[in-house]
């Protein structure tokens, strides 16, 4: 299943993309329960298939399975729904598949070629830092180029979302804790990132984490290794790798992180970027107004966003 949040008439709700249609999962499950004669169908639907993906992930595998069943039901019985539960993609605005995660954990130095181009040694433990929910954009949003820097850079990131509470998880069990996979552009203000030893301030500017185009659930994408990753700027290939080249795999990251902290449903993990970032080019080449950044990952999809100067309200720092 391909999970999204979608916005229509100012209201954002959880949906699934099926054949260029958007299924409202909560309304679909309400309809299924009502057809089965359930009296408190609205309350039951809200408990098991809520109206946002953030709540849906909290229900774990059971909620995702029920959501899939509801989507199948409404596609076969669309005339039964009192609420409109099926839309064309053109009718709605597709948002990021996670809106307000408790944690966004980023992994640095996790592809050998990127480590070498940045002049560093291979890490013995994952390098981690954070982004926050203020950074998240959807696949139809522009990347705001705030006038606090002239060094806006891109980073293609294969991303996974936690599907159930994880603490001290063994590597062999790790994939059972993943709800699914998506793409994030870890947009970075390089000069701000580098003015201190800590990277956080250059990574957490508003709108610096475009995410999408949807979340492919782990029952559909069972093996996160062996996926080609390509980032282009205005059609020019800048980054190209395969998730088989991760220094620390998804399994290793779930195990490592869950031994540091409790991972909660909806937590987001960016697994690192490959070589080819703009700051490492000769000469360094940063993003500018109007540039189109596209990231494609096998079996996950394509995330494309345009850079727009003045889209935000930040002033010079």
C-alpha positions, 0 to 999 in steps of 0.5 A, spaced: 500 500 500 502 507 498 500 511 504 499 519 504 496 524 507 492 529 502 489 535 503 482 537 500 478 544 502 483 545 508 482 538 511 488 533 511 487 526 512 490 519 511 489 516 504 492 511 499 494 511 492 491 506 488 491 507 480 491 514 480 486 515 485 486 517 492 482 512 497 480 516 504 482 510 509 478 512 515 471 513 511 472 507 507 473 503 513 467 507 516 463 504 510 465 497 511 463 497 518 457 500 517 455 495 511 457 489 516 452 492 521 456 495 526 452 500 530 458 504 533 462 504 526 465 511 526 468 510 533 471 503 531 473 506 525 477 512 528 480 507 533 483 502 528 483 506 522 484 513 524 484 519 519 491 521 519 497 517 518 501 519 524 495 516 528 495 510 523 502 508 524 500 507 532 496 502 530 501 498 527 501 492 523 493 491 524 491 498 523 495 498 516 492 491 514 485 493 516 486 500 512 488 495 506 482 491 507 478 497 507 481 500 501 479 494 497 472 494 500 471 501 498 473 500 491 469 494 490 463 498 493 464 505 492 456 507 491 455 505 499 459 510 502 455 516 505 462 520 505 466 521 499 472 516 500 475 516 493 478 522 489 482 523 483 489 525 484 488 531 481 482 533 486 487 533 492 494 536 494 498 530 496 502 531 503 508 528 506 506 521 508 508 523 516 506 530 518 508 530 526 513 525 527 515 524 535 523 524 532 526 525 525 533 521 526 538 522 521 544 518 519 550 521 517 556 518 513 553 512 511 555 511 504 562 510 503 563 514 497 560 520 500 564 519 506 571 519 502 568 525 498 568 529 505 575 527 506 573 523 512 574 515 515 569 510 515 565 510 522 565 505 527 558 507 529 553 511 526 553 518 526 546 521 528 543 528 528 536 530 528 531 534 524 524 536 526 517 536 524 518 544 522 522 541 516 517 537 513 514 538 506 510 534 501 511 532 494 507 538 491 511 543 495 516 548 493 523 548 497 523 555 500 530 558 499 530 562 505 535 568 505 539 566 511 545 563 506 547 562 499 549 555 500 543 551 499 544 543 498 541 537 496 541 530 499 538 524 497 535 519 503 532 513 503 528 513 509 524 508 513 518 509 518 517 506 525 511 501 525 511 499 532 515 501 539 522 498 538 527 497 544 533 493 544 531 490 538 535 485 534 538 485 527 534 479 525 527 482 528 529 489 525 524 489 519 518 487 523 518 494 526 518 498 520 512 500 517 514 502 510 519 506 506 519 513 503 524 518 500 527 525 503 531 530 501 535 532 507 536 539 504 542 543 508 544 550 509 552 548 508 555 555 511 550 555 517 551 547 518 559 548 518 559 554 523 559 550 529 561 543 530 554 541 531 550 540 524 543 541 527 542 549 525 544 547 518 539 541 518 533 544 521 531 550 517 523 550 516 522 546 510 528 543 509 525 536 509 521 534 502 518 527 503 514 523 499 511 521 494 508 516 499 510 511 504 510 504 501 508 499 506 513 494 508 509 488 506 509 491 499 517 492 500 520 487 504 527 488 502 530 495 503 537 493 500 539 493 493 535 499 491 538 504 486 538 511 488 538 517 483 538 524 484 538 529 479 538 537 478 534 540 472 535 533 469 543 532 471 545 526 475 548 529 481 548 523 486 547 515 484 548 509 488 544 503 491 542 501 498 546 495 498 552 500 499 549 503 506 555 502 511 549 501 516 543 497 513 536 498 515 536 492 520 543 495 523 540 502 524 533 499 527 537 495 532 543 500 534 538 506 535 533 502 539 538 500 544 539 508 545 532 510 545 525 507 544 523 508 537 515 510 537 510 508 531 511 514 526 518 516 528 522 517 521 529 515 520 533 518 514 539 513 512 544 517 509 546 520 503 551 518 497 556 522 494 555 527 489 553 533 494 553 540 491 558 542 496 563 537 494 563 539 487 569 542 484 567 548 484 562 547 489 555 548 486 549 550 490 542 550 489 538 556 486 531 559 485 528 555 480 532 549 480 528 542 480 531 537 484 528 529 483 530 523 487 528 516 484 529 510 488 527 503 486 520 500 488 519 507 492 517 512 487 520 519 485 520 525 489 520 532 485 521 539 488 522 546 485 527 551 489 523 557 490 527 563 493 522 567 498 517 562 499 519 563 507 519 568 512 526 567 515 530 573 515 538 574 515 541 570 521 
